[in-house]
Amino acid sequence: MEEILNPKVEMVGLFDLIGVGVVKQFEEKLTSPVIGNGTLVSGGIKLIGGAVLHGKGGRFGNIASSALLVDAGEDLAMGIMGLIGSGTGAAQGNTHGSDGFSA
């Protein structure tokens, strides 16, 4: 439970930063058809997955964990903004543009 309440994002240098970005893109494309994207549910699932994965698999495991946690934060924020009526993209069901802003 401690891992979920206090998740850790670790990046040590440029390699890890780029790695997190690459893994986040792949992870988002793989998980979206199954758990969705930009919702409270998808954010919660990614938060749990990232928290559980942290510390497992060495550096690459931490990169994957950090990517899941960053995406979880994004999904939770979009889900909350959708609840209060100021969200964009998936939180409001926008299917027009992939970035949530274009028509």
Chimera marker file (.cmm) of the C-alpha trace (Angstrom):
<marker_set name="trace">
<marker id="1" x="0.000" y="0.000" z="0.000" r="1" g="1" b="0" radius="0.5"/>
<marker id="2" x="2.903" y="2.318" z="0.772" r="1" g="1" b="0" radius="0.5"/>
<marker id="3" x="4.117" y="2.034" z="-2.849" r="1" g="1" b="0" radius="0.5"/>
<marker id="4" x="0.743" y="3.183" z="-4.169" r="1" g="1" b="0" radius="0.5"/>
<marker id="5" x="0.383" y="6.112" z="-1.758" r="1" g="1" b="0" radius="0.5"/>
<marker id="6" x="3.960" y="7.332" z="-2.330" r="1" g="1" b="0" radius="0.5"/>
<marker id="7" x="4.952" y="6.340" z="-5.883" r="1" g="1" b="0" radius="0.5"/>
<marker id="8" x="8.517" y="7.052" z="-6.978" r="1" g="1" b="0" radius="0.5"/>
<marker id="9" x="9.575" y="8.366" z="-10.381" r="1" g="1" b="0" radius="0.5"/>
<marker id="10" x="13.286" y="7.885" z="-11.017" r="1" g="1" b="0" radius="0.5"/>
<marker id="11" x="15.284" y="9.374" z="-13.854" r="1" g="1" b="0" radius="0.5"/>
<marker id="12" x="19.077" y="9.526" z="-13.790" r="1" g="1" b="0" radius="0.5"/>
<marker id="13" x="20.178" y="11.551" z="-16.757" r="1" g="1" b="0" radius="0.5"/>
<marker id="14" x="19.145" y="12.042" z="-20.345" r="1" g="1" b="0" radius="0.5"/>
<marker id="15" x="19.021" y="8.317" z="-21.214" r="1" g="1" b="0" radius="0.5"/>
<marker id="16" x="16.393" y="7.691" z="-18.542" r="1" g="1" b="0" radius="0.5"/>
<marker id="17" x="14.406" y="10.779" z="-19.533" r="1" g="1" b="0" radius="0.5"/>
<marker id="18" x="14.241" y="9.697" z="-23.170" r="1" g="1" b="0" radius="0.5"/>
<marker id="19" x="13.577" y="6.108" z="-22.098" r="1" g="1" b="0" radius="0.5"/>
<marker id="20" x="10.575" y="7.171" z="-20.029" r="1" g="1" b="0" radius="0.5"/>
<marker id="21" x="9.203" y="9.124" z="-23.003" r="1" g="1" b="0" radius="0.5"/>
<marker id="22" x="9.628" y="6.189" z="-25.381" r="1" g="1" b="0" radius="0.5"/>
<marker id="23" x="8.149" y="3.628" z="-22.981" r="1" g="1" b="0" radius="0.5"/>
<marker id="24" x="5.221" y="5.963" z="-22.204" r="1" g="1" b="0" radius="0.5"/>
<marker id="25" x="4.332" y="6.163" z="-25.898" r="1" g="1" b="0" radius="0.5"/>
<marker id="26" x="4.421" y="2.383" z="-26.353" r="1" g="1" b="0" radius="0.5"/>
<marker id="27" x="2.632" y="1.716" z="-23.079" r="1" g="1" b="0" radius="0.5"/>
<marker id="28" x="-0.143" y="4.159" z="-23.942" r="1" g="1" b="0" radius="0.5"/>
<marker id="29" x="-0.752" y="2.533" z="-27.330" r="1" g="1" b="0" radius="0.5"/>
<marker id="30" x="-0.740" y="-0.956" z="-25.812" r="1" g="1" b="0" radius="0.5"/>
<marker id="31" x="-3.017" y="-0.222" z="-22.852" r="1" g="1" b="0" radius="0.5"/>
<marker id="32" x="-5.510" y="2.215" z="-24.405" r="1" g="1" b="0" radius="0.5"/>
<marker id="33" x="-7.648" y="-0.424" z="-26.155" r="1" g="1" b="0" radius="0.5"/>
<marker id="34" x="-7.891" y="-2.424" z="-22.914" r="1" g="1" b="0" radius="0.5"/>
<marker id="35" x="-8.146" y="0.121" z="-20.067" r="1" g="1" b="0" radius="0.5"/>
<marker id="36" x="-8.706" y="3.378" z="-21.934" r="1" g="1" b="0" radius="0.5"/>
<marker id="37" x="-6.713" y="6.585" z="-21.725" r="1" g="1" b="0" radius="0.5"/>
<marker id="38" x="-7.263" y="9.884" z="-19.963" r="1" g="1" b="0" radius="0.5"/>
<marker id="39" x="-9.737" y="8.528" z="-17.418" r="1" g="1" b="0" radius="0.5"/>
<marker id="40" x="-9.698" y="8.048" z="-13.667" r="1" g="1" b="0" radius="0.5"/>
<marker id="41" x="-9.908" y="4.280" z="-14.135" r="1" g="1" b="0" radius="0.5"/>
<marker id="42" x="-6.950" y="4.101" z="-16.545" r="1" g="1" b="0" radius="0.5"/>
<marker id="43" x="-4.974" y="6.427" z="-14.289" r="1" g="1" b="0" radius="0.5"/>
<marker id="44" x="-5.665" y="4.286" z="-11.250" r="1" g="1" b="0" radius="0.5"/>
<marker id="45" x="-4.640" y="1.081" z="-12.998" r="1" g="1" b="0" radius="0.5"/>
<marker id="46" x="-1.421" y="2.652" z="-14.314" r="1" g="1" b="0" radius="0.5"/>
<marker id="47" x="-0.668" y="4.102" z="-10.859" r="1" g="1" b="0" radius="0.5"/>
<marker id="48" x="-0.934" y="0.677" z="-9.247" r="1" g="1" b="0" radius="0.5"/>
<marker id="49" x="1.101" y="-0.959" z="-12.033" r="1" g="1" b="0" radius="0.5"/>
<marker id="50" x="3.849" y="1.657" z="-11.885" r="1" g="1" b="0" radius="0.5"/>
<marker id="51" x="4.032" y="1.568" z="-8.087" r="1" g="1" b="0" radius="0.5"/>
<marker id="52" x="4.246" y="-2.232" z="-7.995" r="1" g="1" b="0" radius="0.5"/>
<marker id="53" x="6.865" y="-2.323" z="-10.780" r="1" g="1" b="0" radius="0.5"/>
<marker id="54" x="9.178" y="0.205" z="-9.072" r="1" g="1" b="0" radius="0.5"/>
<marker id="55" x="12.406" y="-1.368" z="-7.855" r="1" g="1" b="0" radius="0.5"/>
<marker id="56" x="11.979" y="-4.477" z="-9.978" r="1" g="1" b="0" radius="0.5"/>
<marker id="57" x="14.028" y="-5.071" z="-13.120" r="1" g="1" b="0" radius="0.5"/>
<marker id="58" x="16.861" y="-2.680" z="-12.305" r="1" g="1" b="0" radius="0.5"/>
<marker id="59" x="17.266" y="0.502" z="-14.288" r="1" g="1" b="0" radius="0.5"/>
<marker id="60" x="14.983" y="-0.578" z="-17.130" r="1" g="1" b="0" radius="0.5"/>
<marker id="61" x="12.298" y="-1.623" z="-14.664" r="1" g="1" b="0" radius="0.5"/>
<marker id="62" x="12.468" y="1.809" z="-13.057" r="1" g="1" b="0" radius="0.5"/>
<marker id="63" x="12.210" y="3.458" z="-16.480" r="1" g="1" b="0" radius="0.5"/>
<marker id="64" x="9.070" y="1.421" z="-17.218" r="1" g="1" b="0" radius="0.5"/>
<marker id="65" x="7.695" y="2.148" z="-13.754" r="1" g="1" b="0" radius="0.5"/>
<marker id="66" x="8.335" y="5.877" z="-14.149" r="1" g="1" b="0" radius="0.5"/>
<marker id="67" x="6.661" y="5.898" z="-17.577" r="1" g="1" b="0" radius="0.5"/>
<marker id="68" x="3.546" y="4.255" z="-16.127" r="1" g="1" b="0" radius="0.5"/>
<marker id="69" x="3.481" y="6.709" z="-13.220" r="1" g="1" b="0" radius="0.5"/>
<marker id="70" x="3.880" y="9.759" z="-15.467" r="1" g="1" b="0" radius="0.5"/>
<marker id="71" x="1.061" y="8.496" z="-17.685" r="1" g="1" b="0" radius="0.5"/>
<marker id="72" x="-1.039" y="7.738" z="-14.596" r="1" g="1" b="0" radius="0.5"/>
<marker id="73" x="-0.626" y="11.325" z="-13.429" r="1" g="1" b="0" radius="0.5"/>
<marker id="74" x="-1.670" y="12.600" z="-16.846" r="1" g="1" b="0" radius="0.5"/>
<marker id="75" x="-4.722" y="10.303" z="-16.961" r="1" g="1" b="0" radius="0.5"/>
<marker id="76" x="-5.808" y="11.210" z="-13.430" r="1" g="1" b="0" radius="0.5"/>
<marker id="77" x="-5.476" y="14.933" z="-14.162" r="1" g="1" b="0" radius="0.5"/>
<marker id="78" x="-7.489" y="14.586" z="-17.383" r="1" g="1" b="0" radius="0.5"/>
<marker id="79" x="-10.126" y="12.531" z="-15.574" r="1" g="1" b="0" radius="0.5"/>
<marker id="80" x="-10.460" y="15.115" z="-12.810" r="1" g="1" b="0" radius="0.5"/>
<marker id="81" x="-10.630" y="17.981" z="-15.315" r="1" g="1" b="0" radius="0.5"/>
<marker id="82" x="-13.329" y="16.076" z="-17.182" r="1" g="1" b="0" radius="0.5"/>
<marker id="83" x="-15.338" y="15.758" z="-13.965" r="1" g="1" b="0" radius="0.5"/>
<marker id="84" x="-15.206" y="19.492" z="-13.329" r="1" g="1" b="0" radius="0.5"/>
<marker id="85" x="-15.947" y="20.344" z="-16.957" r="1" g="1" b="0" radius="0.5"/>
<marker id="86" x="-12.625" y="21.831" z="-18.047" r="1" g="1" b="0" radius="0.5"/>
<marker id="87" x="-10.943" y="18.768" z="-19.552" r="1" g="1" b="0" radius="0.5"/>
<marker id="88" x="-9.888" y="18.209" z="-23.114" r="1" g="1" b="0" radius="0.5"/>
<marker id="89" x="-9.286" y="15.171" z="-25.234" r="1" g="1" b="0" radius="0.5"/>
<marker id="90" x="-10.202" y="11.748" z="-23.899" r="1" g="1" b="0" radius="0.5"/>
<marker id="91" x="-11.643" y="13.182" z="-20.669" r="1" g="1" b="0" radius="0.5"/>
<marker id="92" x="-14.453" y="14.717" z="-22.729" r="1" g="1" b="0" radius="0.5"/>
<marker id="93" x="-14.613" y="11.981" z="-25.342" r="1" g="1" b="0" radius="0.5"/>
<marker id="94" x="-12.962" y="14.055" z="-28.072" r="1" g="1" b="0" radius="0.5"/>
<marker id="95" x="-12.315" y="11.820" z="-31.053" r="1" g="1" b="0" radius="0.5"/>
<marker id="96" x="-11.548" y="14.572" z="-33.576" r="1" g="1" b="0" radius="0.5"/>
<marker id="97" x="-7.829" y="15.064" z="-33.041" r="1" g="1" b="0" radius="0.5"/>
<marker id="98" x="-5.186" y="12.844" z="-31.559" r="1" g="1" b="0" radius="0.5"/>
<marker id="99" x="-3.814" y="15.696" z="-29.450" r="1" g="1" b="0" radius="0.5"/>
<marker id="100" x="-7.201" y="16.647" z="-27.987" r="1" g="1" b="0" radius="0.5"/>
<marker id="101" x="-7.109" y="20.173" z="-29.402" r="1" g="1" b="0" radius="0.5"/>
<marker id="102" x="-7.324" y="19.962" z="-33.175" r="1" g="1" b="0" radius="0.5"/>
<marker id="103" x="-10.608" y="19.668" z="-35.012" r="1" g="1" b="0" radius="0.5"/>
<link id1="1" id2="2" r="1" g="1" b="0" radius="0.2"/>
<link id1="2" id2="3" r="1" g="1" b="0" radius="0.2"/>
<link id1="3" id2="4" r="1" g="1" b="0" radius="0.2"/>
<link id1="4" id2="5" r="1" g="1" b="0" radius="0.2"/>
<link id1="5" id2="6" r="1" g="1" b="0" radius="0.2"/>
<link id1="6" id2="7" r="1" g="1" b="0" radius="0.2"/>
<link id1="7" id2="8" r="1" g="1" b="0" radius="0.2"/>
<link id1="8" id2="9" r="1" g="1" b="0" radius="0.2"/>
<link id1="9" id2="10" r="1" g="1" b="0" radius="0.2"/>
<link id1="10" id2="11" r="1" g="1" b="0" radius="0.2"/>
<link id1="11" id2="12" r="1" g="1" b="0" radius="0.2"/>
<link id1="12" id2="13" r="1" g="1" b="0" radius="0.2"/>
<link id1="13" id2="14" r="1" g="1" b="0" radius="0.2"/>
<link id1="14" id2="15" r="1" g="1" b="0" radius="0.2"/>
<link id1="15" id2="16" r="1" g="1" b="0" radius="0.2"/>
<link id1="16" id2="17" r="1" g="1" b="0" radius="0.2"/>
<link id1="17" id2="18" r="1" g="1" b="0" radius="0.2"/>
<link id1="18" id2="19" r="1" g="1" b="0" radius="0.2"/>
<link id1="19" id2="20" r="1" g="1" b="0" radius="0.2"/>
<link id1="20" id2="21" r="1" g="1" b="0" radius="0.2"/>
<link id1="21" id2="22" r="1" g="1" b="0" radius="0.2"/>
<link id1="22" id2="23" r="1" g="1" b="0" radius="0.2"/>
<link id1="23" id2="24" r="1" g="1" b="0" radius="0.2"/>
<link id1="24" id2="25" r="1" g="1" b="0" radius="0.2"/>
<link id1="25" id2="26" r="1" g="1" b="0" radius="0.2"/>
<link id1="26" id2="27" r="1" g="1" b="0" radius="0.2"/>
<link id1="27" id2="28" r="1" g="1" b="0" radius="0.2"/>
<link id1="28" id2="29" r="1" g="1" b="0" radius="0.2"/>
<link id1="29" id2="30" r="1" g="1" b="0" radius="0.2"/>
<link id1="30" id2="31" r="1" g="1" b="0" radius="0.2"/>
<link id1="31" id2="32" r="1" g="1" b="0" radius="0.2"/>
<link id1="32" id2="33" r="1" g="1" b="0" radius="0.2"/>
<link id1="33" id2="34" r="1" g="1" b="0" radius="0.2"/>
<link id1="34" id2="35" r="1" g="1" b="0" radius="0.2"/>
<link id1="35" id2="36" r="1" g="1" b="0" radius="0.2"/>
<link id1="36" id2="37" r="1" g="1" b="0" radius="0.2"/>
<link id1="37" id2="38" r="1" g="1" b="0" radius="0.2"/>
<link id1="38" id2="39" r="1" g="1" b="0" radius="0.2"/>
<link id1="39" id2="40" r="1" g="1" b="0" radius="0.2"/>
<link id1="40" id2="41" r="1" g="1" b="0" radius="0.2"/>
<link id1="41" id2="42" r="1" g="1" b="0" radius="0.2"/>
<link id1="42" id2="43" r="1" g="1" b="0" radius="0.2"/>
<link id1="43" id2="44" r="1" g="1" b="0" radius="0.2"/>
<link id1="44" id2="45" r="1" g="1" b="0" radius="0.2"/>
<link id1="45" id2="46" r="1" g="1" b="0" radius="0.2"/>
<link id1="46" id2="47" r="1" g="1" b="0" radius="0.2"/>
<link id1="47" id2="48" r="1" g="1" b="0" radius="0.2"/>
<link id1="48" id2="49" r="1" g="1" b="0" radius="0.2"/>
<link id1="49" id2="50" r="1" g="1" b="0" radius="0.2"/>
<link id1="50" id2="51" r="1" g="1" b="0" radius="0.2"/>
<link id1="51" id2="52" r="1" g="1" b="0" radius="0.2"/>
<link id1="52" id2="53" r="1" g="1" b="0" radius="0.2"/>
<link id1="53" id2="54" r="1" g="1" b="0" radius="0.2"/>
<link id1="54" id2="55" r="1" g="1" b="0" radius="0.2"/>
<link id1="55" id2="56" r="1" g="1" b="0" radius="0.2"/>
<link id1="56" id2="57" r="1" g="1" b="0" radius="0.2"/>
<link id1="57" id2="58" r="1" g="1" b="0" radius="0.2"/>
<link id1="58" id2="59" r="1" g="1" b="0" radius="0.2"/>
<link id1="59" id2="60" r="1" g="1" b="0" radius="0.2"/>
<link id1="60" id2="61" r="1" g="1" b="0" radius="0.2"/>
<link id1="61" id2="62" r="1" g="1" b="0" radius="0.2"/>
<link id1="62" id2="63" r="1" g="1" b="0" radius="0.2"/>
<link id1="63" id2="64" r="1" g="1" b="0" radius="0.2"/>
<link id1="64" id2="65" r="1" g="1" b="0" radius="0.2"/>
<link id1="65" id2="66" r="1" g="1" b="0" radius="0.2"/>
<link id1="66" id2="67" r="1" g="1" b="0" radius="0.2"/>
<link id1="67" id2="68" r="1" g="1" b="0" radius="0.2"/>
<link id1="68" id2="69" r="1" g="1" b="0" radius="0.2"/>
<link id1="69" id2="70" r="1" g="1" b="0" radius="0.2"/>
<link id1="70" id2="71" r="1" g="1" b="0" radius="0.2"/>
<link id1="71" id2="72" r="1" g="1" b="0" radius="0.2"/>
<link id1="72" id2="73" r="1" g="1" b="0" radius="0.2"/>
<link id1="73" id2="74" r="1" g="1" b="0" radius="0.2"/>
<link id1="74" id2="75" r="1" g="1" b="0" radius="0.2"/>
<link id1="75" id2="76" r="1" g="1" b="0" radius="0.2"/>
<link id1="76" id2="77" r="1" g="1" b="0" radius="0.2"/>
<link id1="77" id2="78" r="1" g="1" b="0" radius="0.2"/>
<link id1="78" id2="79" r="1" g="1" b="0" radius="0.2"/>
<link id1="79" id2="80" r="1" g="1" b="0" radius="0.2"/>
<link id1="80" id2="81" r="1" g="1" b="0" radius="0.2"/>
<link id1="81" id2="82" r="1" g="1" b="0" radius="0.2"/>
<link id1="82" id2="83" r="1" g="1" b="0" radius="0.2"/>
<link id1="83" id2="84" r="1" g="1" b="0" radius="0.2"/>
<link id1="84" id2="85" r="1" g="1" b="0" radius="0.2"/>
<link id1="85" id2="86" r="1" g="1" b="0" radius="0.2"/>
<link id1="86" id2="87" r="1" g="1" b="0" radius="0.2"/>
<link id1="87" id2="88" r="1" g="1" b="0" radius="0.2"/>
<link id1="88" id2="89" r="1" g="1" b="0" radius="0.2"/>
<link id1="89" id2="90" r="1" g="1" b="0" radius="0.2"/>
<link id1="90" id2="91" r="1" g="1" b="0" radius="0.2"/>
<link id1="91" id2="92" r="1" g="1" b="0" radius="0.2"/>
<link id1="92" id2="93" r="1" g="1" b="0" radius="0.2"/>
<link id1="93" id2="94" r="1" g="1" b="0" radius="0.2"/>
<link id1="94" id2="95" r="1" g="1" b="0" radius="0.2"/>
<link id1="95" id2="96" r="1" g="1" b="0" radius="0.2"/>
<link id1="96" id2="97" r="1" g="1" b="0" radius="0.2"/>
<link id1="97" id2="98" r="1" g="1" b="0" radius="0.2"/>
<link id1="98" id2="99" r="1" g="1" b="0" radius="0.2"/>
<link id1="99" id2="100" r="1" g="1" b="0" radius="0.2"/>
<link id1="100" id2="101" r="1" g="1" b="0" radius="0.2"/>
<link id1="101" id2="102" r="1" g="1" b="0" radius="0.2"/>
<link id1="102" id2="103" r="1" g="1" b="0" radius="0.2"/>
</marker_set>
